[in-house]
Amino acid sequence: MGENRMTYIIFAAGKGKKLQPLTLKYAKTQYKLDTDTTILQRMVRKIRKYDKKAEIVVIIGYKGENLQKELEADNVKFVFNPFYAVTSSVASLWFAKDYLEKENVVLINGDVVLSDEIIEQHVCVPTQKPYLLLDSGASDKNRYYVQINENKVVVLSKELSEYYAEYCHVVKLDAVSARLLKQEIIAMIHSDMYDQYFESALVQLIFSSEFELYFEDIAGFDWVEVDEVNDMLKAKNIHKKSVKH
């Protein structure tokens, strides 16, 4: 088990309502980037490529049995959120909260497709401080945004009228910050905030304590969160480039 082993928690419980009717029978993470690779399979296998010791945890809910079958040969652990239909990612992470006791934790949305460079140079590198990945070059509407002050994150929200960058749905935690997040997640669930994103717990920590959340800017690198049909096409292109290499 070694102390240098990193734990990756991938969120894949949601229904992908924005992509219906495409997601009526399939989870959006099952979208095929090629004949042999879905979005979720790609993330798991790329992590495994660049971190041979990785402990990979996938939080499932919608079409969970399908995702388990899809990843049965990929040496991953599964956590089931039985309330996926009426909760958000804070509840999913609550079900996986014991994994926040690890020394190095990476939280990743399962519908994100990242270039090999991002995964190798950022995702699979141990950290000694909490930070997230953002893209100061992105300008898509209706996305998740970050406002900063100097080298720290001030707030994450989908409602910001002014912001510095787009959030890339990857958060990295050291041992201390992972445990702080666990306690905040528990407090939010006890306060019936199960419909919130887990990122809201980070914001609560920033506002209510001296918690410092840093960032790394991946502007210029290829990545996409698959939320709309156009995102699917971009995801395929990113995957195609990595296959060529």
C-alpha positions in Angstrom: 0.0 0.0 0.0 2.9 2.5 0.4 2.5 6.0 1.6 3.1 7.4 -1.8 0.1 5.7 -3.3 -2.5 8.2 -4.7 -6.2 7.7 -4.5 -8.4 8.9 -7.4 -12.2 9.4 -6.8 -14.2 9.6 -10.0 -17.7 10.8 -9.9 -19.9 8.8 -12.3 -23.3 8.6 -10.5 -25.3 11.3 -12.4 -28.0 10.8 -15.0 -26.7 13.3 -17.6 -30.0 15.0 -18.0 -28.7 17.7 -20.3 -27.9 15.0 -22.9 -31.3 13.3 -22.9 -32.5 11.5 -24.9 -29.0 10.2 -25.6 -28.7 9.3 -21.9 -32.1 7.6 -21.4 -30.5 4.2 -21.7 -26.9 4.9 -21.1 -24.8 7.0 -18.6 -23.0 9.8 -20.5 -19.7 8.4 -19.3 -20.5 5.4 -21.5 -20.2 7.5 -24.6 -17.8 5.8 -26.9 -14.7 7.8 -28.0 -13.8 4.8 -30.2 -15.1 1.3 -30.6 -13.2 0.1 -27.6 -13.1 3.1 -25.3 -15.8 5.0 -23.3 -15.2 8.3 -21.6 -15.0 6.6 -18.2 -12.7 3.8 -19.4 -10.4 6.3 -20.9 -10.0 8.2 -17.7 -9.4 5.1 -15.7 -6.9 3.6 -18.2 -5.0 6.9 -18.6 -4.6 7.2 -14.8 -3.4 3.7 -14.7 -0.9 4.4 -17.5 0.7 7.3 -15.7 0.3 6.0 -12.1 0.8 2.2 -11.9 0.1 2.2 -8.2 -3.1 4.2 -8.4 -6.1 3.4 -6.2 -9.1 4.2 -8.4 -12.5 4.6 -6.9 -15.6 5.1 -9.1 -18.8 6.4 -7.5 -21.7 5.0 -9.4 -25.5 5.4 -9.4 -27.3 5.7 -12.7 -26.8 2.6 -14.8 -24.3 1.5 -12.1 -24.3 -2.2 -13.1 -23.4 -1.3 -16.6 -20.4 0.8 -15.5 -19.3 -2.0 -13.2 -19.4 -4.4 -16.1 -17.6 -2.0 -18.3 -14.7 -1.6 -15.9 -14.6 -5.2 -14.5 -11.1 -5.7 -16.0 -9.7 -2.4 -14.9 -9.0 -3.0 -11.2 -11.2 -0.3 -9.7 -13.2 0.0 -6.5 -16.9 1.0 -6.6 -19.0 3.1 -4.3 -22.8 3.2 -4.9 -24.9 6.3 -4.3 -28.4 4.8 -4.1 -29.9 8.3 -4.0 -28.3 9.5 -7.2 -31.6 10.6 -8.7 -32.3 13.2 -6.0 -28.8 14.2 -4.8 -25.7 15.8 -6.2 -22.0 15.1 -5.9 -21.8 16.1 -2.2 -23.9 13.1 -1.4 -21.9 10.9 -3.7 -18.7 11.9 -1.9 -20.3 11.3 1.4 -20.7 7.7 0.5 -17.0 7.6 -0.5 -15.9 9.7 2.5 -13.6 7.0 4.0 -11.3 7.4 1.0 -10.7 11.0 2.1 -8.6 9.6 4.9 -5.8 8.9 2.3 -2.6 10.8 1.9 -3.1 12.1 -1.6 -6.5 12.4 -3.1 -7.7 13.4 -6.6 -11.3 14.2 -7.2 -12.4 14.1 -10.9 -15.7 14.3 -12.6 -16.3 11.3 -14.7 -17.6 13.2 -17.7 -14.3 15.1 -18.2 -11.9 14.2 -21.1 -8.4 15.4 -20.5 -5.3 15.3 -22.8 -2.5 13.0 -21.9 -0.4 15.9 -21.0 -2.8 17.1 -18.3 -3.2 13.6 -16.8 0.6 12.9 -16.8 1.8 16.4 -15.7 -1.0 17.4 -13.3 -3.5 14.7 -12.4 -1.0 11.9 -11.6 1.5 14.0 -9.7 1.4 14.0 -5.8 0.6 17.3 -4.1 1.6 18.9 -0.8 -1.2 21.5 -0.9 -4.9 21.6 -2.0 -5.5 23.0 -5.5 -7.8 22.7 -8.5 -7.2 22.9 -12.2 -8.6 25.8 -14.1 -8.4 27.2 -17.6 -8.1 31.0 -18.0 -8.5 30.7 -21.7 -11.9 29.1 -21.7 -15.0 31.2 -22.3 -17.9 28.8 -22.6 -21.2 30.0 -21.3 -23.2 28.1 -18.6 -20.1 26.5 -17.1 -18.5 26.3 -13.7 -16.3 29.3 -12.9 -13.5 30.3 -10.5 -12.6 33.7 -9.1 -9.2 34.1 -7.6 -7.2 36.6 -5.5 -3.5 36.4 -6.2 -2.6 32.7 -6.1 -5.6 31.4 -4.3 -9.2 30.5 -5.1 -11.9 32.8 -3.6 -15.0 31.1 -4.9 -16.3 28.4 -7.3 -19.8 28.9 -8.8 -21.9 28.5 -11.8 -23.5 31.9 -11.0 -20.5 34.2 -11.2 -20.9 37.3 -13.4 -17.2 38.1 -13.0 -14.6 35.3 -13.0 -11.0 34.6 -13.7 -11.3 31.2 -15.4 -13.3 28.1 -16.0 -13.1 25.2 -13.5 -11.7 22.0 -15.1 -13.4 19.6 -12.6 -10.2 18.3 -11.1 -9.3 18.9 -7.4 -6.2 17.6 -5.7 -5.9 17.3 -1.9 -3.1 16.5 0.5 -3.8 14.5 3.7 -4.8 17.6 5.8 -7.1 19.1 3.2 -8.7 15.8 2.4 -9.7 15.3 6.0 -11.0 18.8 6.3 -13.2 18.2 3.2 -14.5 15.0 4.8 -15.6 16.8 7.9 -17.3 19.6 5.8 -19.1 17.0 3.6 -20.4 15.3 6.7 -21.6 18.6 8.1 -23.4 19.5 4.9 -25.2 16.2 4.7 -26.3 16.7 8.3 -27.7 20.1 7.3 -29.7 18.5 4.4 -27.4 20.0 1.7 -27.4 16.8 -0.2 -28.4 18.6 -3.5 -25.1 20.6 -3.6 -21.9 20.0 -5.6 -19.0 18.8 -3.5 -17.1 21.9 -4.6 -19.5 23.9 -2.4 -17.9 22.2 0.6 -14.6 23.7 -0.6 -16.2 27.1 -0.8 -17.6 26.7 2.7 -14.2 25.9 4.0 -12.7 29.0 2.3 -15.4 31.3 3.7 -15.6 29.9 7.3 -12.0 29.0 8.1 -8.4 29.8 7.0 -8.5 27.1 4.4 -6.4 28.0 1.4 -7.2 26.5 -2.0 -4.7 27.1 -4.7 -4.9 26.5 -8.5 -2.9 25.5 -11.6 -3.8 27.0 -14.9 -4.0 24.6 -17.8 -4.8 27.1 -20.5 -3.6 25.9 -23.9 -4.1 22.2 -23.1 -6.9 20.2 -24.5 -9.8 19.2 -22.2 -13.6 19.2 -22.2 -16.5 18.5 -19.9 -19.0 16.5 -21.8 -22.3 18.4 -21.2 -23.6 18.9 -24.7 -23.4 17.3 -28.1 -20.6 19.6 -29.3 -18.6 18.5 -26.3 -18.8 14.9 -27.5 -17.2 15.8 -30.7 -14.4 17.7 -29.0 -13.9 14.7 -26.6 -13.5 12.4 -29.6 -10.8 14.7 -31.1 -8.9 14.8 -27.9 -8.9 11.1 -27.7 -7.9 10.7 -31.3 -4.8 12.8 -30.7 -3.7 10.7 -27.8 -4.2 7.5 -29.7 -1.9 8.8 -32.5 0.8 9.4 -29.9 
